Amino acid sequence: MWELVRANQRRAATLVVLMAALLFLLGYTLGEALAPGAGAGGLFVAFLVWIGLTLVSYYQGDSIFLALARARRIEKKDNPVLFNVVEEMSIAAGLPKPPDVYIIDEAAPNAFATGRDPQHAVVAVTAGLLETLNRDELQGVIAHELGHVANRDVLYMMMVGVMMGAIVLLADAGARMFFYGGGRRRTSSRSGGQAQLIILVVAIALMILAPLVAQLIYLAISRRREYLADASSALYTRYPEGLASALEKISRSTAKLGVATRATAPMYIVNPLGVSPRGLADLSSTHPPISERIRILRSMGAGAGLVHYDQAFRKVTGRAVGVVPFGALAAAETRPAAPPGAPDAGSRLERVRQTTDMLWRLNRYSFVPCACGTTLKFPPAYLGRQIACPHCGTVHKVQPTAA
């Protein structure tokens, strides 16, 4: 797997450098276009914007992302099954420690991973995901997210996302300064400086094209990392059908993830902004076609290794070059697929009940057991009140539930 990590880091680093070069070029040309000779100043401003946002993303990017998703940290006692799956897949992925686990109170089934390195990793899942998937499917999704952590692509996504935001910010600021500031007056007084005219045209072109190019680079990284994380999930679980079935269920959900934005969408396992009914993707898609991902996983046959995934990828997509780097393929183990795990003891209704109870506890609801077998649940506003059981009439005083 280290070969995969190194190859993934090299390719991602190359794209990060391209994004940085695009950002600095935009800063320089905007400076020259707005004031001849001010290109160095524009380059310096671009560098300051980049370094500031990069430091913020490196040290606080995961916290910002979790806050945007309104995710809350949970403990093992809140959902033992989820924690057991995370611990198992962390061992399979070779992570130094299991990531922290967060829950998002949303009905749409989805998940993401974040964190600058495996020691600071976080995995977050929605309530809808816990309600929808059985244990094998949940394993597939968690293994996919831990694949992002093990492949070291989470940090690169945050870095590239920050640079994309900086490029858009500079392009927008440059356009406003040029069209509403002194740009038009300076151009009108130009007496034939062809070099300045060329710089002006280049600056306008970059203001238009740089955000589009940055977005395409961002999405190219996003789509590739999804394929590699799918391959990692099959490798860790040795059961590709688990993730394939999970993706199928997630794609059938009609619920929308209200906390997702265009900037955060590439971090989720499935595009949270909506999936095309036919599963088709275009250049603006944050993810590969979900139907294609499912077909690749189900075309792996009796194997669950990187070699099997790469073969299935080339077969399904018709591409001559696979998605797994050659060095990783050369060192990859050949692993047979495992049979499905033991069937879940509980039904979907039981999963919904357990997830709902967990969310109520997080919201400090009080759970009051009654002798008739009913468990009464009260919001914090009812603490200290005397409430009668609606089934048997027994009066209970609402007390805080022990942690």
N, C-alpha and C positions, 0 to 999 in steps of 0.2 A: 504493500500500500504506500510505502514511502516514495516509490517511483511515481505513483499517481499524484501524490501530494506535491512533489517537486515539479512535475510537468505542469500541473494545474497552476502552481504559483508562478512559474515562468511565463505562461501564457497570460495569466491575469495581470502580472506585473507589466508586461509589454503593453497591454491595453490601458493600464493606469498611466504609464508614461505618455502614451498617445493622448489621453485625456488632458494630462498636465501640459503637454506641448500645445494642444489646441487652446487651452485656457490662457497660457502666456502669450501666444500669438495674437489672440483676440485682444488682450490687454495692451500689447505693444501697438497694434494697428489702430485701436481706438484712441490711444494717446496721440499718435501722429496725426490722425484725422481731425481731432478736436483742436490741437495746437501743434504746428510744425516744430519738431525737435523735442516733443514731450513723450516720445515713444518709450524712453527709459522709465519715465515716471509712470506711464500706464502699465509697463511690465512690473514695476515695483508694487503698484496697487494690486495687480492680479496676484502677485506672489503673497502679499499680506492677506488677501482674501482667502487664498488657498491654504496657507499655513494655519490661519486662525480656525477655519472650518475643519481642517484635517485634525487639529488637536482636539477640538470639541468632539468630532466623530469618534476618534480613537479612545478617548477617556470617558465620554458620556454618550456615545452613539447608541449603545444598548439601552440605557436608561431613557433616552429620548424616544426611541422606537417603542419601548414597552409602555411609556406614558401615552403616546399617540394611539396605541392599540387598547388603552385602558385595561391592561393586563395586571392581575394581582398574583402575588406569590402565594403558593400553597405548600403545605407540609405533607409528609407521608400519611399522617392520620386522616387527612382530608380525602385522599383517594389512593388507597394502597395499591390497587391494580395498576394505575398509571405509573406510580413510582417504581413498582416492580419491573414494568416494561422498560422504563427509562434506565434503570440500573442494569438490566440484562443487556440492552443494546449498547450501553456505554462500555461494558466489558467486551462485547463483540467488536466494537469499533476501536478498542484499544485506547480509550480516553483516560487521562490520569484521574479523573473524578467525574461522577455524574453531574450533568448541568443542573442549575436551579430550574424549578418547574413553575410555570405561571398559567393561570386560567383567564380566558377572555369570556365574559358573559354575553355571548352572541349565539344565535341559533344556527348560523351558517357554519357547516363543518369546514375547518381549515386549521393550519398550524404554521409556525415559522420558528427558526432558530436565529439567534443573534449572539453577540459577544466577540471581543477582539481576538481571543485565543481559547483553546480548550479549558484553561484554568478559570476563565471568566465566561463560560458559555451559559446560555439560557435557552430553554425550549418552552414555547407557549402554545397551548392548544385551546380551541374554542369549546364551549359547553356543548355545542351541536356536534362536534367531532366525537366527544365521549359518549354522547347519546346514540350516535349513528353506527359506530364501528364495533365489531366484535374484537376479541383480543388479538387474533392473528392480523387483522387489518390495522389495528392500532399499533402493533409491532412494526408493520411495514411503514407506516407514516413516521413513527418516532425514529426508526432506523434511517429513513430518508433525511430527516432533519439533522440527526447526528452525523450523517454523511457529509453535510455541509460543514459541520464543525471539524470533523476529522480531515476533510479535504482542504481546510483553511481558506475557504472561499467567502466566508461570512464577512471577514474584515475587508476583503477587496471590494465586496459589494457596497459596504458602507463608505469606503474611500471613493469609489467611482461615483456613487450617488451624490456625495458631497461635492465632488468636482463638477458633476453635471449641474447641480444647483448653482455653483459659483459661475459657471459659464452662462447659464440663463440669466443670473443676476447681473453680470457684467454687460451682456448683450442688451438687456432691457435698459440698464442705466445709460449705456452708451447711446442707444437710440433716443432716449428722452433728452439727453444733453445735446445731442447733435441737432435734432429736429426742433427742440424748444429752447435751446441755448444759443451759443454763438456760432454753431457750425455753419448755419446758412449764411450768416453775415461774412464769416471768414472765407467761405467758398466764393461768394459773389465778388469779393475784393481780389480774388486771385487773378493775376495778370498773365497767366500762361504757364504756370508751374506744372508741367506734365507729370513730374514725379509725384507731386502732391495729389494731382488728380487720380493717378493710379492708386495711391495709398487710400484715397477717399473711396474709390470703387471697391477696393479689397475690404476695407473696413465695413462698408455697407453689406457686401456679400457675406462676410463673416458674421455680422450681426444677425443675418437671416439664416445662414447655413450652420453655424457653429452649434446652436442648441439642437438642431435636427441631427447632426452628426454625433454629438454627445449622447443623444437619446438612443441612436442606433447602436453605438458601442455598448452603452449600458444594458440594452436589451439583449445584445448578442452574448454578453457575459452571462446574463440571467438565464437564457435558454440553454446554454451549454452546461451551466452548473446544475440545472434540473436533470438533465440526462445523466450526468455523473453521479448525482445523489441517488437517482433511481437505481443505477448500477450498484452503488454502495449498499443500498437497502437490500437488494437481492443477495448480495454477498454476506451481509451481517445476519440476516434472518434465515438464509438458505431456503426461502419460500417466496419466490417472486409473485405468486398468485395473491399473497396477502396484500401487497401494495397495489397490485392491479385491481383487486376487488374494492379496495379502499378508494382508489381514484374514481372508479366507476360510481360508487355511492356518492362521493363528494360532487361529481359532475352532474348527478341527477337532482341535487338539492336546488330548490328555487329560492332559498333564503339568501339575502344579500348581506355582506359583511359591512355594516355601517361605519366601522372605524377605519376601514382601508382607504388609502388615497393613491394617486398615480405614483407618488414617490415611494410609497411603502409596498405597493402591490408585488414587485418582483421578489420580495422576501418570503412570500407565502408559498405553500406547496402547490396550490392551484390558484389561478388568477381570481382574486376576490372581487374584481370589478365586473364579473360576468363572463361566462363561457359561451362561445358560439354553439348553437344546437348541433352542428355537424363536427364540432371539435376542430375547426380549421384555424390556422394562425397566419398572420401576415407580418410584415416588417414592424408593425406597431405593437405586436403582441408581447406581453411580458413572459409568456411561457410557451413551450412547445405545444402542439396540438395534443390535447389530453387523450384522444382516441389513439393517437400514434404511440404515446407512452404506454398505454395499456397493451397495445398489440406487440410492442417490443418485449414487454415483460412476459407476455403469454407465449412468445415465440422462443423463449429460452430453452424450452424442452425440459430435459432431465438435469440440466446444469444450472448452477447458481453463481458461477464465478464471473469475473470481469471479462474473460474470453468469451463466455457464452452470451453475455450482454452485448458485447461489441459485435459478435456475429449476428445476433438478432437485430441489432440496430441497422447494420448494413443491409440485411435482408428486407426489413420493413420499409426503410427509407429509400432504398435503391442507391445509396451513396457508396462510392468506391472506398472512401476513407471513413473509418469508424470514429466514435467519439472518445474512446479511451486512448490515452497517449500510448505510443508504441512501446516505450520503456516500461510502462506499467503492465502492458500485455505480456511482455517477454518474461517478467518476473512473477506473473500472476499464478496463483494456485488454481487447479481445476477442482471445483467443488460440486458435488452432486446436490440436487435440490432435495430438501427434507419434506416429509409428509406434513400435513396440517397439524397444528397442536390439538390438545384436548378441547372438545366443544365447551363453549361458555355455559356456566351453570345458570346464569340469569338471562332473561329475555331483554328485548329492547325496552320494554316497559320498566323492567328493573333497573336498567342503565339510566333511563330518564329520571327515575325516582332518586337514585343515588347521586346523580349529578345535581339535581334540583336541591336536595338536602345539603350538599356541599356548598352550593351558592348561598343558600339561606344562612348557613353557619358563618360564611364569610361576611355576610351582611348583619351578623350579630343577632339573628333570630334566636329565641328561646324555645327549646324542645321540652315539652312537658308530657311524660308518659302517664296515661290514665289506666286505672285498674281494668277497664273494659277492653283494653287492647289498642285503643286509639292513641296516637302520638300527636299532641296538639302543638302547633308552631305559631309563635307570636313575634311580631316585630318589636324592636327596642322600645317603641312608644308605650307598650303594654306592660313594661316591667313594674312590679309591685301591685298590679291590679288583681282583683278576684274574678276569675272567669269560669263559667260553668261548661262542662263538656257537653257538646251538642248531642251526643249519643246516649249518655247515661245520666247526665245532670250533675255529676260530681263537680264540686267547686274546687278550683286550683288557684293558688297564688303564683303568679308568673315570676319566676326567678331566673337569673342569668344562667345559661348552660355552661357547665364546667368546660374549660378549654382542654 
